[in-house]
Amino acid sequence: MEDNTLQSTPVNLMNLVNYQPGSIVSRQIVKKDKGNVTLFAFDQGQALSEHTAPFDALVYVLEGESEVTISGKPHVLKPGEIILMPADQPHAVRALKQFKMVLTMIRS
């Protein structure tokens, strides 16, 4: 479900998700038929294991440091950096330090 409390209201993305020890926290802020936008806060060392998705996904790092592996090739991302995870390619995300990211999934 889309978070309607954010419509037409400026917000600071950093304040919409908080770190929790030993966890990955997510908050979906937009959900549409053609895609969605989700915020994540990863505690250091937490990871999403390798998987594939049928759609392109864009990762934008807000703070901290992460390693995004796409088709076996690791990439270290820092604040302000983005990477596109292409559809149907195996990918994984790991927190090298606590980090927050915006994940935008494009369905068409």
C-alpha positions as CSV (number, residue, x, y, z in Angstrom):
1,M,0.0,0.0,0.0
2,E,1.2,3.5,-0.9
3,D,2.0,5.8,2.0
4,N,-0.6,8.6,1.4
5,T,0.6,10.6,4.3
6,L,3.5,11.8,2.1
7,Q,1.4,13.2,-0.7
8,S,2.1,16.9,-1.5
9,T,4.3,17.2,1.6
10,P,8.0,17.8,1.6
11,V,9.9,15.2,3.8
12,N,13.4,14.3,4.6
13,L,14.0,10.7,3.4
14,M,16.6,10.1,6.1
15,N,13.8,10.5,8.8
16,L,11.4,8.0,7.2
17,V,13.3,4.8,8.2
18,N,15.5,4.1,11.3
19,Y,18.2,1.6,12.0
20,Q,17.4,-1.4,14.2
21,P,20.2,-3.6,15.6
22,G,20.7,-6.7,13.5
23,S,17.9,-5.9,11.1
24,I,16.9,-4.5,7.8
25,V,14.0,-2.0,8.0
26,S,12.0,-1.1,4.9
27,R,9.2,1.4,4.2
28,Q,7.4,1.5,0.9
29,I,6.5,5.0,0.0
30,V,5.1,4.6,-3.5
31,K,3.4,1.6,-5.0
32,K,2.0,1.7,-8.5
33,D,1.2,-0.9,-11.2
34,K,4.3,0.2,-13.1
35,G,6.8,0.4,-10.2
36,N,7.4,1.3,-6.6
37,V,9.8,3.2,-4.3
38,T,11.0,1.7,-1.0
39,L,13.3,3.0,1.6
40,F,15.7,0.7,3.5
41,A,17.9,1.0,6.6
42,F,20.4,-1.8,6.9
43,D,22.4,-2.4,10.1
44,Q,26.1,-3.1,9.5
45,G,26.6,-6.6,8.2
46,Q,23.0,-7.2,7.2
47,A,22.4,-8.4,3.6
48,L,19.8,-9.3,1.0
49,S,21.0,-12.6,-0.4
50,E,21.5,-13.1,-4.1
51,H,18.3,-13.2,-6.1
52,T,16.8,-12.1,-9.4
53,A,13.9,-9.8,-10.2
54,P,11.9,-9.6,-13.4
55,F,12.3,-5.8,-13.4
56,D,15.0,-3.2,-13.4
57,A,15.8,-1.7,-9.9
58,L,17.7,1.5,-9.2
59,V,19.6,1.8,-5.9
60,Y,20.4,5.2,-4.5
61,V,22.5,5.3,-1.4
62,L,21.5,8.1,1.1
63,E,24.1,7.4,3.8
64,G,26.6,4.8,4.9
65,E,28.3,2.3,2.6
66,S,27.1,-0.8,0.9
67,E,28.3,-3.5,-1.5
68,V,25.9,-4.3,-4.4
69,T,26.9,-7.4,-6.4
70,I,25.4,-7.8,-9.8
71,S,26.1,-11.0,-11.8
72,G,29.0,-11.8,-9.5
73,K,30.7,-8.4,-9.8
74,P,30.8,-6.4,-6.5
75,H,30.4,-2.6,-6.4
76,V,30.9,-0.4,-3.4
77,L,28.4,2.4,-3.1
78,K,28.7,5.5,-1.0
79,P,26.2,8.4,-0.3
80,G,24.9,10.1,-3.4
81,E,25.8,7.1,-5.7
82,I,23.4,5.0,-7.7
83,I,23.5,1.7,-9.5
84,L,21.0,0.0,-11.8
85,M,20.4,-3.7,-11.2
86,P,19.1,-5.0,-14.5
87,A,16.1,-7.3,-14.7
88,D,16.8,-11.0,-14.6
89,Q,20.5,-10.6,-13.4
90,P,21.4,-12.0,-10.1
91,H,22.1,-9.4,-7.5
92,A,22.7,-9.0,-3.7
93,V,23.1,-6.1,-1.3
94,R,25.3,-6.1,1.8
95,A,25.9,-3.3,4.4
96,L,29.6,-2.6,4.8
97,K,28.5,0.0,7.4
98,Q,25.0,1.0,8.5
99,F,23.4,2.4,5.4
100,K,20.2,3.8,4.0
101,M,19.0,3.4,0.4
102,V,16.1,4.2,-1.9
103,L,15.1,1.3,-4.1
104,T,13.1,2.2,-7.2
105,M,11.6,-0.7,-9.1
106,I,10.6,-0.1,-12.7
107,R,8.0,-2.6,-14.0
108,S,7.8,-1.4,-17.6
